[in-house]
Amino acid sequence: MYVYVARSGATCISACTAKAPKRGIDENVGILVSGCLARECAADARPPESEPHGAFSHAVNKLLRQLHAEEALPVSNRELILGVRDSLSRTGFAQSPCLECAEKWADAPFILREEE
């Protein structure tokens, strides 16, 4: 099973499952995190205090820094996408970040680094 964390309507967020593609892709192939749907444009932002950057990349960085400060890491792949989607929506960006992976990876930690 694959999980697609998708937006249903303007503010409703849901997770729906679908069968893996029939191309014989193994469920361990990987995790795809994208800044927007294929039919959308990924926005760039140019805040006064920094260089231009992708709105999605900035939202990911901002969320991870916030969670680190709150000692709330690790965050799951699903939580990351939902948090970034909320942040982009609140700041006026009309794009829908997506997570595509096997269902078992949706709640796995996002880029978990082993402690030294």
Sequence and secondary structure as in RCSB ss.txt:
>XXXX:A:sequence
MYVYVARSGATCISACTAKAPKRGIDENVGILVSGCLARECAADARPPESEPHGAFSHAVNKLLRQLHAEEALPV
SNRELILGVRDSLSRTGFAQSPCLECAEKWADAPFILREEE
>XXXX:A:secstr
 EEEEEEETTTEEEEEEE   TTT  TTS  EEESS TTS   EE  TTS  EEHHHHHHHHHHHHHHHTT    
BHHHHHHHHHHHHHHTT     EEEEEHHHHTSBTT     
